[in-house]
Amino acid sequence: MSAPADHPHGPGEVEDHDRGLMFDMQRLVGRRQALAVLGGTALAALAGCTASTSGTSSASTASSSAAAGGMASAADVDVIPEETAGPYPADGSNGKNVLSESGVVRSDIRSSFGSSTTTADGVPLTIRLTLVEADGDTPVEGAAVYLWHCDRAGQYSMYDRAVADENYLRGVQASGADGTVTFTSVFPACYSGRWPHIHFEVYRSVDEATAGGQLLATSQVALPEATCAAVYATTGYEQSVRNLARVSLTQDMVFADDGGVSQLATMSGHVSGGYTAALTVGL
């Protein structure tokens, strides 16, 4: 099967992130099985080592996170869906591991670190995730979020051929007392076959994240259509215009279960000054 002519990798090539959810799950099934066994124990342990005292995984609906920059009331929070990390996580699960590299703990993920300092181009995007427990909406302090996404051309650093020597658009942050982590990034592309999205994993702590330790959650953030359309009308996102027209949030292979409602970011801002995407994520 050939990639579409407008795919960033050219005709005749099919990148793994275009092969679909079943391909992703086959690559990561061992990891998911481990999560199923360890999930409850991990959450209990986290509650014991942070200011949080109880909880189950949750995420806000689009409307609930609008009121306070990502925070939501307990009544409005649902369990965050567990999703595939995809074939390009660079978390050590399939060989490549950015988490073991010095410099990965950072809030500004626009540039590569280490042997390269290349900066990813695109419309500015601030990504704000607020970690809470479902019972009582208690902020989870001290957990670590590893976040990554594709660049303006739909390519994933460390994997796609043109950016295999880069590690931009990947980083780790620890949640503060209010449960929030904030990343400075650029708006990702819409590549063939997927709704525009951002990947993230949650660990008990930064030490656990950088050591490839126990995962608490793996999920994805969906980006709203109106914002995507505005961003993709700007220079450099031309292929995303065509790709967005061919996909649907409600039929996306990841977000289709609930139409993306529980993972849909609340947006603020504008193209000229950049956007902020906010989502409340329960643990």
Summary of the structure (lengths in Angstrom):
residues: 283
radius of gyration: 17.5
end to end distance: 39.6
largest distance: 52.8
contacts: 1009
relative contact order: 0.20
helix: 25%
strand: 24%
